[in-house]
Amino acid sequence: MATKSVETRIKEKKIAEVINPKLVRAESTITLRQALDIMQKNKSGYIVVADANKVVGIFTEVDVTRKILANRVKLDLRISEFMTKNPSVLSPQDTVGHAMELMGDKRFYHIPLVNQENDLCGVLSVRTLIRFMAEFYPTEVFNLPPNSDQVMESQEGG
């Protein structure tokens, strides 16, 4: 029996098999200040915004930098004014391959997960996917010394 390729295994693997149980969530009525406190307390780059367990939005670090800090917004305003409304969602039964395509195409770092009743049941993060992908590579690759002849064209982060 032939072994499956990495690509095939990724396309077939269900999100439910790889997700991290951590979920940072809040209702749409909280203020920006409360949202920032929740993100800081949970060391999270996102909040899934759900009312009555239904996803109504997602609020991320990108929203903070582009919508809040860049415009000097007052922190007593509601998160609902600044979140991304009606974000794309996936099911835990969707495949990792589908999630990777969606994240890559839309440049998402977090995707809320909903069950058959459309209730919030989790979140899939790009960090979780990176950890999952790392399992396919042998430890030797991670432990290779840097190439001494390698020269970077630009300063890191520049």
Steps between C-alpha positions, in 0.01 A plus 500: 500500500640838397541768763313826449687811397523795736273697265234227505518470879454876540206506260330215687576598862202655677538828690350328807809279512746789530329792676618646825218519758581865582223737394495870586150635461283793607164658423461791260399736781844521663711812464832523322670538837341175621598330174862608536502380862362161392761468225781596734380273783472204261817587306286485189506673164126460452155495655216312334196719552187294561153592619278215622779263387471619137808650335437863411859613454867464573728762652873463444835668550466629145178677595676651801789639296309611190169616646572595861858619543531657156190713563542570872159353575347534846512170683153534649340429160348157429705225338213448253595825326851377420481122468491323166132418467372162379843341461562184301446194716585133468376181657720268706412241233655709220847394393828659600574540130186707449586713804852561371365609162253740662760643736750541218255656255341739750808556722315390812686406818188376684179340375202438730363147500128427514308177545200375300269738689730792409603538865853610578704198604863600453757689303776391265818705507784513254731415792312171546543424131872576515540260792302237310718546189818481706408143595566395140864606508772304673675644801824502302366778276425722799842436648711577193757773559459818296671519164820699558503623138145636518472878470167673559400762242334721761498539875249275672170681537615767254 
